[in-house]
């Protein structure tokens, strides 16, 4: 399998700029209230989607970022509301799209199947301790479930490093990735910073690409207009969220000018 060729087929270009479409808190989660109803969610997501479409992103990824603190097994109310909101927004989307249901890979696959997503952003392996408690992922269960629901065409991009925590697998990340590539049917690697909005160290990011030049490497967080020129040479795509938001705050609505500036900078950096 030629990973990079398949990656290009998914997104239709080299080094895709993937804009985040963050849902407001969904029913049953701590920050859900009268201001984050299904109708408000749809309105917000349409606003953000219009900005990304207007500025020419190559793909989008839906994510329930507002549901903090995150669960490794979400309830059916979250899956149902997520699918309802996204389905209302999809007619506006004319680029490849993916999804992630934090931090539940099974729910993510179920949602991807329901909405017709081409790819997912998730965790499928390793155990972690951190802000969101103990997180443990079983790849055997994840990929068996993908096959059971006839979703083998949903491409899996996964993290091997912790998000807001530490990984209990103490091997260097390169060793973890090497082992994962040998055993897991993944389509690419995600590497982010310590938490949303923060980038990885450039040297560490570059080392992953150097170790696995034939595997798609997506920058999972922390891209902004000031650092993208330094990070772009080492990635095969990037996911952007925080820097496009009003006041650069993850949970705010998208800022048209910030989004425009970042997308222009990212496109210039990949030339």
PALUM-10064 format. One record per residue (C-alpha): residue number from 0; residue in one letter; z, y, x. Coordinates in pm, 1 decimal. Layout:
REM PALUM-10064
+-----+------+----------+----------+----------+
| pos | code |        w |        v |        u |
+-----+------+----------+----------+----------+
| NUM |    A |        Z |        Y |        X |
...
+-----+------+----------+----------+----------+
***
This chain:
REM PALUM-10064
+-----+------+----------+----------+----------+
| pos | code |        w |        v |        u |
+-----+------+----------+----------+----------+
|   0 |    X |      0.0 |      0.0 |      0.0 |
|   1 |    X |    -94.3 |    343.5 |    127.9 |
|   2 |    X |    206.3 |    545.9 |     15.3 |
|   3 |    X |     58.7 |    887.0 |     90.9 |
|   4 |    X |   -268.4 |    814.8 |    -88.7 |
|   5 |    X |    -80.0 |    695.4 |   -394.4 |
|   6 |    X |    141.4 |   1005.0 |   -375.4 |
|   7 |    X |   -166.6 |   1225.8 |   -375.5 |
|   8 |    X |   -304.0 |   1042.8 |   -680.4 |
|   9 |    X |     18.6 |   1103.8 |   -871.8 |
|  10 |    X |     20.2 |   1477.9 |   -812.9 |
|  11 |    X |   -347.3 |   1548.7 |   -755.6 |
|  12 |    X |   -283.4 |   1735.5 |   -431.7 |
|  13 |    X |   -112.1 |   1726.4 |    -93.7 |
|  14 |    X |    239.4 |   1872.7 |    -73.4 |
|  15 |    X |    292.8 |   1940.3 |   -446.1 |
|  16 |    X |    519.3 |   2224.2 |   -555.5 |
|  17 |    X |    734.1 |   2066.6 |   -829.1 |
|  18 |    X |    916.8 |   2314.2 |  -1049.7 |
|  19 |    X |   1243.1 |   2218.6 |  -1220.4 |
|  20 |    X |   1276.4 |   2255.1 |  -1595.6 |
|  21 |    X |   1651.8 |   2243.9 |  -1650.4 |
|  22 |    X |   1787.8 |   2160.4 |  -1992.2 |
|  23 |    X |   2090.7 |   2341.8 |  -2128.4 |
|  24 |    X |   2403.1 |   2129.3 |  -2190.8 |
|  25 |    X |   2328.4 |   1850.3 |  -2437.8 |
|  26 |    X |   2550.0 |   1724.2 |  -2723.2 |
|  27 |    X |   2857.8 |   1538.8 |  -2608.3 |
|  28 |    X |   2880.9 |   1709.9 |  -2269.1 |
|  29 |    X |   3156.7 |   1955.5 |  -2164.8 |
|  30 |    X |   2953.6 |   2278.0 |  -2170.4 |
|  31 |    X |   2772.5 |   2211.2 |  -2497.9 |
|  32 |    X |   2844.3 |   2478.4 |  -2762.7 |
|  33 |    X |   2678.2 |   2684.9 |  -3034.6 |
|  34 |    X |   2472.1 |   2862.8 |  -2767.4 |
|  35 |    X |   2320.9 |   2540.9 |  -2631.9 |
|  36 |    X |   2194.4 |   2376.5 |  -2950.9 |
|  37 |    X |   1878.5 |   2165.9 |  -2956.9 |
|  38 |    X |   1686.5 |   2468.9 |  -3084.0 |
|  39 |    X |   1821.8 |   2691.8 |  -2804.9 |
|  40 |    X |   1736.1 |   2422.1 |  -2552.7 |
|  41 |    X |   1377.8 |   2409.5 |  -2672.0 |
|  42 |    X |   1350.2 |   2789.7 |  -2664.5 |
|  43 |    X |   1487.0 |   2810.6 |  -2308.3 |
|  44 |    X |   1268.4 |   2530.0 |  -2177.2 |
|  45 |    X |    954.2 |   2682.4 |  -2330.6 |
|  46 |    X |   1040.2 |   3014.2 |  -2163.2 |
|  47 |    X |   1081.1 |   2848.4 |  -1823.5 |
|  48 |    X |    776.2 |   2625.5 |  -1865.4 |
|  49 |    X |    554.2 |   2922.7 |  -1945.5 |
|  50 |    X |    655.8 |   3091.8 |  -1620.3 |
|  51 |    X |    585.9 |   2782.6 |  -1410.4 |
|  52 |    X |    249.2 |   2721.1 |  -1577.7 |
|  53 |    X |    146.3 |   3084.1 |  -1536.1 |
|  54 |    X |    225.6 |   3077.4 |  -1164.0 |
|  55 |    X |     44.3 |   2755.6 |  -1088.6 |
|  56 |    X |    298.2 |   2489.3 |   -992.9 |
|  57 |    X |    146.5 |   2149.3 |   -919.3 |
|  58 |    X |    399.5 |   1949.4 |  -1123.7 |
|  59 |    X |    727.8 |   1982.7 |  -1309.8 |
|  60 |    X |   1039.5 |   1769.7 |  -1335.8 |
|  61 |    X |   1273.5 |   1781.0 |  -1634.4 |
|  62 |    X |   1645.1 |   1751.9 |  -1559.0 |
|  63 |    X |   1968.8 |   1776.8 |  -1759.8 |
|  64 |    X |   2138.5 |   1992.6 |  -1497.4 |
|  65 |    X |   2352.4 |   2156.1 |  -1763.9 |
|  66 |    X |   2539.7 |   1832.5 |  -1838.4 |
|  67 |    X |   2782.5 |   1871.1 |  -1548.3 |
|  68 |    X |   2999.1 |   1693.9 |  -1448.0 |
|  69 |    X |   2749.0 |   1410.0 |  -1433.8 |
|  70 |    X |   2781.9 |   1047.5 |  -1541.0 |
|  71 |    X |   2627.3 |    735.5 |  -1390.7 |
|  72 |    X |   2588.0 |    598.7 |  -1744.8 |
|  73 |    X |   2512.7 |    860.8 |  -2010.9 |
|  74 |    X |   2548.8 |    808.2 |  -2384.6 |
|  75 |    X |   2266.8 |    755.1 |  -2636.7 |
|  76 |    X |   2324.0 |   1107.0 |  -2772.1 |
|  77 |    X |   2213.8 |   1251.6 |  -2437.8 |
|  78 |    X |   1900.7 |   1036.1 |  -2416.5 |
|  79 |    X |   1804.4 |   1116.4 |  -2776.2 |
|  80 |    X |   1852.8 |   1492.7 |  -2737.8 |
|  81 |    X |   1677.4 |   1496.0 |  -2399.6 |
|  82 |    X |   1368.0 |   1325.8 |  -2542.0 |
|  83 |    X |   1365.1 |   1552.5 |  -2848.3 |
|  84 |    X |   1378.8 |   1871.8 |  -2640.2 |
|  85 |    X |   1119.3 |   1762.5 |  -2385.8 |
|  86 |    X |    879.6 |   1636.2 |  -2652.9 |
|  87 |    X |    873.8 |   1985.7 |  -2806.1 |
|  88 |    X |    783.4 |   2138.4 |  -2468.7 |
|  89 |    X |    524.1 |   1887.3 |  -2345.9 |
|  90 |    X |    226.3 |   2049.8 |  -2526.3 |
|  91 |    X |    268.2 |   2344.1 |  -2285.4 |
|  92 |    X |    259.3 |   2123.9 |  -1974.3 |
|  93 |    X |    -82.2 |   2071.5 |  -1814.7 |
|  94 |    X |     30.8 |   1929.0 |  -1479.6 |
|  95 |    X |    190.2 |   1594.5 |  -1385.0 |
|  96 |    X |    551.8 |   1573.4 |  -1495.5 |
|  97 |    X |    856.2 |   1365.3 |  -1419.0 |
|  98 |    X |   1219.2 |   1347.5 |  -1521.2 |
|  99 |    X |   1571.5 |   1277.4 |  -1407.2 |
| 100 |    X |   1878.7 |   1212.2 |  -1619.3 |
| 101 |    X |   2177.2 |   1290.6 |  -1400.4 |
| 102 |    X |   2291.8 |   1063.0 |  -1249.5 |
| 103 |    X |   2181.4 |    759.3 |  -1451.0 |
| 104 |    X |   1871.0 |    574.7 |  -1326.6 |
| 105 |    X |   1855.6 |    345.8 |  -1630.9 |
| 106 |    X |   1855.8 |    638.2 |  -1874.2 |
| 107 |    X |   1605.2 |    815.8 |  -1651.1 |
| 108 |    X |   1362.6 |    523.7 |  -1677.0 |
| 109 |    X |   1410.5 |    497.9 |  -2054.2 |
| 110 |    X |   1335.1 |    868.7 |  -2092.4 |
| 111 |    X |   1036.2 |    846.3 |  -1858.5 |
| 112 |    X |    890.0 |    565.6 |  -2069.4 |
| 113 |    X |    946.2 |    762.8 |  -2389.9 |
| 114 |    X |    790.6 |   1088.6 |  -2269.8 |
| 115 |    X |    511.4 |    942.3 |  -2056.1 |
| 116 |    X |    642.5 |   1073.7 |  -1723.8 |
| 117 |    X |    453.1 |    979.8 |  -1408.5 |
| 118 |    X |    753.5 |    985.9 |  -1175.8 |
| 119 |    X |   1130.7 |   1005.2 |  -1168.2 |
| 120 |    X |   1385.5 |   1171.4 |   -940.3 |
| 121 |    X |   1697.2 |    958.6 |   -914.4 |
| 122 |    X |   1932.4 |    735.5 |   -717.2 |
| 123 |    X |   1870.6 |    360.7 |   -713.6 |
| 124 |    X |   2085.8 |    234.0 |   -427.8 |
| 125 |    X |   2411.7 |    289.8 |   -234.5 |
| 126 |    X |   2764.1 |    394.2 |   -332.4 |
| 127 |    X |   2908.9 |    743.8 |   -310.6 |
| 128 |    X |   3237.7 |    931.1 |   -350.0 |
| 129 |    X |   3249.2 |   1300.2 |   -428.3 |
| 130 |    X |   3267.3 |   1574.5 |   -687.1 |
| 131 |    X |   3145.8 |   1345.6 |   -965.9 |
| 132 |    X |   3374.8 |   1055.7 |   -879.6 |
| 133 |    X |   3265.6 |    711.1 |   -770.3 |
| 134 |    X |   2893.8 |    644.0 |   -804.9 |
| 135 |    X |   2748.4 |    300.4 |   -750.6 |
| 136 |    X |   2384.6 |    202.8 |   -799.2 |
| 137 |    X |   2237.2 |   -147.4 |   -813.8 |
| 138 |    X |   1865.8 |   -148.9 |   -729.7 |
| 139 |    X |   1823.7 |   -503.2 |   -859.4 |
| 140 |    X |   1930.3 |   -388.1 |  -1205.0 |
| 141 |    X |   1725.7 |    -66.7 |  -1191.6 |
| 142 |    X |   1395.1 |   -228.7 |  -1099.0 |
| 143 |    X |   1443.2 |   -525.1 |  -1330.0 |
| 144 |    X |   1499.4 |   -278.3 |  -1612.8 |
| 145 |    X |   1185.3 |    -85.5 |  -1516.7 |
| 146 |    X |    985.6 |   -408.2 |  -1544.7 |
| 147 |    X |   1152.3 |   -513.1 |  -1871.7 |
| 148 |    X |   1049.1 |   -192.8 |  -2048.3 |
| 149 |    X |    694.4 |   -209.0 |  -1908.8 |
| 150 |    X |    744.1 |    101.2 |  -1694.8 |
| 151 |    X |    621.1 |    -30.5 |  -1360.0 |
| 152 |    X |    372.8 |    258.4 |  -1354.5 |
| 153 |    X |    661.6 |    509.6 |  -1336.7 |
| 154 |    X |    690.2 |    605.4 |   -969.9 |
| 155 |    X |   1042.7 |    614.4 |   -828.8 |
| 156 |    X |   1142.2 |    883.9 |   -578.1 |
| 157 |    X |   1496.7 |    826.7 |   -461.5 |
| 158 |    X |   1773.8 |    982.0 |   -256.9 |
| 159 |    X |   1958.4 |    789.0 |     12.4 |
| 160 |    X |   2204.3 |   1068.0 |     93.3 |
| 161 |    X |   2496.9 |   1188.9 |   -115.9 |
| 162 |    X |   2482.9 |   1482.5 |   -355.5 |
| 163 |    X |   2812.3 |   1673.3 |   -353.0 |
| 164 |    X |   2987.3 |   1384.0 |   -180.4 |
| 165 |    X |   2969.3 |   1121.3 |     91.0 |
| 166 |    X |   2778.0 |    796.0 |    114.7 |
| 167 |    X |   2989.3 |    484.5 |    171.0 |
| 168 |    X |   2704.1 |    327.0 |    365.6 |
| 169 |    X |   2780.8 |    470.2 |    708.4 |
| 170 |    X |   2452.9 |    372.8 |    872.8 |
| 171 |    X |   2228.3 |    660.5 |    982.8 |
| 172 |    X |   2000.3 |    768.9 |    700.7 |
| 173 |    X |   1698.9 |    640.5 |    893.3 |
| 174 |    X |   1849.6 |    290.7 |    896.3 |
| 175 |    X |   1923.0 |    308.6 |    525.2 |
| 176 |    X |   1568.2 |    420.9 |    447.2 |
| 177 |    X |   1414.7 |    152.0 |    668.4 |
| 178 |    X |   1616.7 |   -115.8 |    489.9 |
| 179 |    X |   1532.7 |     32.7 |    151.3 |
| 180 |    X |   1160.7 |     44.7 |    216.7 |
| 181 |    X |   1165.5 |   -323.5 |    307.4 |
| 182 |    X |   1336.0 |   -427.3 |    -16.4 |
| 183 |    X |   1278.2 |   -164.4 |   -286.9 |
| 184 |    X |    954.4 |    -80.0 |   -474.5 |
| 185 |    X |    991.9 |    294.9 |   -431.9 |
| 186 |    X |    714.6 |    552.8 |   -402.7 |
| 187 |    X |    887.6 |    808.1 |   -183.3 |
| 188 |    X |   1203.3 |    957.6 |    -37.2 |
| 189 |    X |   1401.3 |   1258.9 |   -155.4 |
| 190 |    X |   1617.1 |   1450.5 |     91.0 |
| 191 |    X |   1826.6 |   1745.7 |    -20.0 |
| 192 |    X |   2117.6 |   1955.8 |     95.5 |
| 193 |    X |   2491.9 |   1910.9 |     36.8 |
| 194 |    X |   2451.8 |   2028.2 |   -324.9 |
| 195 |    X |   2202.0 |   2197.7 |   -555.2 |
| 196 |    X |   2055.8 |   2513.5 |   -407.7 |
| 197 |    X |   2131.1 |   2421.5 |    -45.8 |
| 198 |    X |   1866.9 |   2287.5 |    195.6 |
| 199 |    X |   1908.8 |   2004.2 |    443.8 |
| 200 |    X |   1930.9 |   2092.5 |    810.4 |
| 201 |    X |   1574.1 |   2143.1 |    931.7 |
| 202 |    X |   1623.4 |   1915.3 |   1232.1 |
| 203 |    X |   1765.2 |   1631.4 |   1021.2 |
| 204 |    X |   1484.8 |   1671.5 |    768.3 |
| 205 |    X |   1224.7 |   1667.7 |   1044.3 |
| 206 |    X |   1378.8 |   1354.1 |   1195.1 |
| 207 |    X |   1332.6 |   1163.9 |    867.4 |
| 208 |    X |    964.2 |   1257.5 |    855.3 |
| 209 |    X |    919.4 |   1167.1 |   1220.4 |
| 210 |    X |   1074.2 |    824.9 |   1159.0 |
| 211 |    X |    863.0 |    756.9 |    849.3 |
| 212 |    X |    538.6 |    953.9 |    877.3 |
| 213 |    X |    355.9 |    725.7 |    632.7 |
| 214 |    X |    613.2 |    761.2 |    351.7 |
| 215 |    X |    610.9 |   1059.5 |    111.9 |
| 216 |    X |    909.8 |   1282.9 |    183.7 |
| 217 |    X |   1005.3 |   1535.0 |    -83.7 |
| 218 |    X |   1239.8 |   1824.9 |    -17.3 |
| 219 |    X |   1489.5 |   1780.2 |   -299.3 |
| 220 |    X |   1681.4 |   2108.0 |   -289.7 |
| 221 |    X |   1735.5 |   2437.5 |   -112.8 |
| 222 |    X |   1379.6 |   2563.8 |    -76.8 |
| 223 |    X |   1345.0 |   2941.6 |    -93.3 |
| 224 |    X |   1088.3 |   3200.7 |      8.6 |
| 225 |    X |   1261.5 |   3260.9 |    341.7 |
| 226 |    X |   1287.4 |   2900.2 |    465.6 |
| 227 |    X |    987.3 |   2728.4 |    311.5 |
| 228 |    X |    754.9 |   2806.7 |    604.6 |
| 229 |    X |    996.1 |   2622.6 |    836.9 |
| 230 |    X |   1044.3 |   2320.2 |    608.9 |
| 231 |    X |    692.7 |   2274.0 |    470.5 |
| 232 |    X |    544.5 |   2110.1 |    784.1 |
| 233 |    X |    785.3 |   1816.7 |    746.9 |
| 234 |    X |    754.8 |   1746.3 |    374.1 |
| 235 |    X |    498.2 |   1595.0 |    140.9 |
| 236 |    X |    614.9 |   1799.8 |   -153.5 |
| 237 |    X |    915.6 |   1995.7 |   -272.7 |
| 238 |    X |   1130.7 |   2034.3 |   -580.7 |
| 239 |    X |   1241.0 |   2388.8 |   -654.8 |
| 240 |    X |   1499.5 |   2512.1 |   -901.5 |
| 241 |    X |   1784.7 |   2740.9 |   -802.5 |
| 242 |    X |   1584.3 |   3004.9 |   -617.1 |
| 243 |    X |   1361.0 |   3063.3 |   -922.4 |
| 244 |    X |   1656.4 |   3146.1 |  -1150.3 |
| 245 |    X |   1797.4 |   3484.2 |  -1248.5 |
| 246 |    X |   2046.3 |   3594.5 |   -981.2 |
| 247 |    X |   1963.8 |   3269.0 |   -799.4 |
| 248 |    X |   2217.7 |   3088.3 |  -1020.4 |
| 249 |    X |   2127.7 |   2732.5 |  -1112.5 |
| 250 |    X |   2228.4 |   2750.2 |  -1478.7 |
| 251 |    X |   2052.9 |   3077.2 |  -1563.3 |
| 252 |    X |   1709.1 |   3107.9 |  -1717.4 |
| 253 |    X |   1408.7 |   3136.2 |  -1489.5 |
| 254 |    X |   1332.1 |   3475.7 |  -1337.5 |
| 255 |    X |    955.2 |   3545.6 |  -1355.1 |
| 256 |    X |    949.8 |   3752.4 |  -1035.5 |
| 257 |    X |   1160.6 |   3510.1 |   -831.0 |
| 258 |    X |    945.3 |   3218.7 |   -945.3 |
| 259 |    X |    624.6 |   3405.7 |   -867.5 |
| 260 |    X |    744.0 |   3503.9 |   -519.2 |
| 261 |    X |    857.0 |   3154.0 |   -428.6 |
| 262 |    X |    544.7 |   2976.3 |   -552.4 |
| 263 |    X |    325.2 |   3223.0 |   -365.0 |
| 264 |    X |    529.5 |   3170.9 |    -45.7 |
| 265 |    X |    514.8 |   2791.5 |    -80.7 |
| 266 |    X |    138.3 |   2792.5 |   -134.6 |
| 267 |    X |     92.4 |   3014.7 |    171.0 |
| 268 |    X |    313.8 |   2783.7 |    380.9 |
| 269 |    X |    110.0 |   2471.1 |    307.1 |
| 270 |    X |   -226.4 |   2617.0 |    407.5 |
+-----+------+----------+----------+----------+
***
